[in-house]
Amino acid sequence: MQRCPECGAPARPYSCEELFGTVLALDHSRRPPWGPLHGVTVACFLLQHPSRLPQGDLARPWAILHAYLGQGLPAVIRLTEGARHANSHRNRDVHLPGTVPGAPPAPPAPPPVAFGVTINDVARDGAFPADGFPERVTAWAQATVTAWIGERR
């Protein structure tokens, strides 16, 4: 069986890239349950596919996952709204902190190459069904953090 070289998920019937495109389309609809979890799904994907990280910056997605797992969705919404504000062309000088109080520093490289839950698990049938989506995203976030801080294989 062919697998994703970064996260270890099965590469068929959908690649991680294809699944990410699908979930982004759902996220951008801004409808629950997908829209509110956009920051968490992007953070999980980037930490499981670190070649996609802008400038290799683990700090922001790491902070988002710790905010979500430690303080819940309202903390993530505060962080992502801050990021959206900082990304505005009118606010180029705004510095968005990459840490969350109480979150450990971003983990060192090398990244893990296998995770207990991947985007493939969250997608279920490739369509990211609404039923159980928040619970699957929480499991994805927990598995991502566990793999990064756990023993490397």
QUIURFEN-V914443 format. One record per pair of residues at least 4 apart in sequence whose C-alpha atoms are under 6 Angstrom apart, sorted by the first residue. I is the first residue (numbers start at 0). J is the second residue. Records with the same first field share a line. If there is no record, write none. Layout:
# QUIURFEN-V914443
I = J + J
This chain:
# QUIURFEN-V914443
1 = 10
2 = 7 + 8 + 9 + 10
3 = 7 + 8 + 10
5 = 48 + 112
6 = 47 + 112 + 113
7 = 113
10 = 14
13 = 17
15 = 19
22 = 26
23 = 27
25 = 33
26 = 33 + 34 + 37
29 = 34
30 = 34
42 = 60
43 = 140
44 = 48
45 = 49 + 52
57 = 61 + 105
58 = 62 + 97 + 105
59 = 97
62 = 98 + 99
63 = 75
65 = 69 + 102
66 = 70 + 74 + 75
67 = 71 + 72 + 75
70 = 74
76 = 80
85 = 90 + 93
114 = 146
115 = 142
116 = 120 + 139 + 142
121 = 135
122 = 126 + 127
145 = 149
